[in-house]
Amino acid sequence: MSLGVSNPKIDDQINHLFSEILVAQHEFMKTRGPDPEKSKFVSEKLAEYEKIRGRGFFYPLLATGRGHGPFTELFDGSVKFDLINSIGVNLLGHSHPIFIKSCLEAATMDTLMTGNLHLYEDPIELSKSIVSHVSKSRLKHFWFAGSGSFANDNAIKMIWQKSEGRTRILAAQKCFAGRSIATQDITHNLDYKKGMPTLLEVDHFPISESENLKDQISETISNLEATYSDQHCAITMELVQGEGGFNVYPRDLYKAVFDWAKGKKLFIWIDEIQSFGRTGELFAFQKLELDEYPDVVTVGKALQSCGTLFSSELNPKPGLIAGTFQGSLSSIKAGRKILKYLSMGNFFGAGGRVEEIRNKFEDKMNKLIKTSDGFFSSTSGIGLMFAFQIKDGNKDDTAKFIKKLFENGIICFSCGKNPYKIRFLLPLCLNEEHIDEIFQILNKTASEFNGN
Ligand SMILES: Cc1ncc(COP(=O)(O)O)c(C=O)c1O
């Protein structure tokens, strides 16, 4: 624990506040419908914000700051399951003791943010800890960034500086790397870059969808060969494509792609911004036993901090990578505790909680698929990244179903494109009772959707 000011009175009050907040947040432990009076307040507030922001919202979602575990309370009076974790941030669930403790500890410090000049102990300890968790790989360093996209921008700069003028990047089709000026060119979905010039030379290759692994590998390598030129410096991959539809491929396919890339002397950059902590190991490259390959790995979201892990070979020259902030002290403190919690708790590996939650979801969804007469189909993802399709996966029905789920008590989002899928990022705190209720809501929503 790294406190700023500390004395017995402060320590005692922190402990007292910690338990008072935790107990008060425990009130929000089950779903509840909205109150129509309060819904009006939400529409007005969001309309006000829409005017300033210039664009509206997918959901009428305005959170009160109260919630516990998978539940979050909204200003319309409802309490809902948060099965998207703010697009990946709240892996541990709401009002987790780690979040409360980190904020209270940070309140004893003399500033809110830590930076690269005025340094504190927390970023040092978080960096040491994250690097120690990738000791089987060649990743030896960690640099903080203000967002996942910026962590990716830094990865690109590190790669370019060591690539002697080669600047082209290979990326898988359907990938998502962020929305910065650099990463928008890597992100494959053209809808996200309308009117944008192409500034980064990125070549997208298709990963074969063949069901026969041998064919899948050889077709994917042929696709790579057809795309590759001697101007390429790196290949970037999400091992679990997030926005792209929770697509994950067999280990042997990734191994073949990375062996091919090493043969071409390409740097291997793995984007774990969404997958960090969710696949059944801390990193997806560990889950898939690909530790020997990455030269650079980017993280964000569930760590509460973003950054770039990189090998000694990619260590940049002074001046290339910098910036004012490393992050807020509360979120870096939380990152330290999260790493400890995830690695010491029984979450990962065979029989870990991630596997248990996944199996339970798969079982229940398979039963639903069998009885739903084609309404539900095809699950995808790994660990706590769980996606499924409704009907033929068309955009309108998928969005309509997601909005109906919201009304019935589940917050989630979509992923993929033709077919569009329903994306759940499951929080680690789900118990069996929660899972039963989630499936009751899915069932009920499907019946309502079908007009029964
Ligand atoms: C795989 C992946 N890479 C990069 C990003 C961009 O991160 P951020 O939104 O923090 O900039 C995201 C965000 O969704 C992501 O899922």
Ligand as a Chemical Component Dictionary entry (heavy atoms), coordinates in Angstrom:
data_LIG
# 
_chem_comp.id                   LIG 
_chem_comp.type                 NON-POLYMER 
_chem_comp.pdbx_formal_charge   0 
_chem_comp.three_letter_code    LIG 
# 
loop_
_chem_comp_atom.comp_id 
_chem_comp_atom.atom_id 
_chem_comp_atom.alt_atom_id 
_chem_comp_atom.type_symbol 
_chem_comp_atom.charge 
_chem_comp_atom.model_Cartn_x 
_chem_comp_atom.model_Cartn_y 
_chem_comp_atom.model_Cartn_z 
_chem_comp_atom.pdbx_ordinal 
LIG C1 C1 C 0 -8.640  -4.545 -29.368 1  
LIG C2 C2 C 0 -8.716  -3.069 -29.104 2  
LIG N1 N1 N 0 -7.684  -2.294 -29.434 3  
LIG C3 C3 C 0 -7.700  -0.970 -29.205 4  
LIG C4 C4 C 0 -8.788  -0.363 -28.616 5  
LIG C5 C5 C 0 -8.781  1.129  -28.389 6  
LIG O1 O1 O 0 -8.731  1.417  -27.022 7  
LIG P1 P1 P 0 -9.242  2.834  -26.490 8  
LIG O2 O2 O 0 -10.694 2.913  -26.759 9  
LIG O3 O3 O 0 -8.906  2.806  -25.014 10 
LIG O4 O4 O 0 -8.449  3.871  -27.210 11 
LIG C6 C6 C 0 -9.893  -1.137 -28.266 12 
LIG C7 C7 C 0 -11.103 -0.498 -27.686 13 
LIG O5 O5 O 0 -12.202 -0.991 -27.764 14 
LIG C8 C8 C 0 -9.859  -2.528 -28.510 15 
LIG O6 O6 O 0 -10.896 -3.325 -28.211 16 
# 
loop_
_chem_comp_bond.comp_id 
_chem_comp_bond.atom_id_1 
_chem_comp_bond.atom_id_2 
_chem_comp_bond.value_order 
_chem_comp_bond.pdbx_ordinal 
LIG C1 C2 SING 1  
LIG C2 N1 SING 2  
LIG C2 C8 DOUB 3  
LIG N1 C3 DOUB 4  
LIG C3 C4 SING 5  
LIG C4 C5 SING 6  
LIG C4 C6 DOUB 7  
LIG C5 O1 SING 8  
LIG O1 P1 SING 9  
LIG P1 O2 DOUB 10 
LIG P1 O3 SING 11 
LIG P1 O4 SING 12 
LIG C6 C7 SING 13 
LIG C6 C8 SING 14 
LIG C7 O5 DOUB 15 
LIG C8 O6 SING 16 
# 
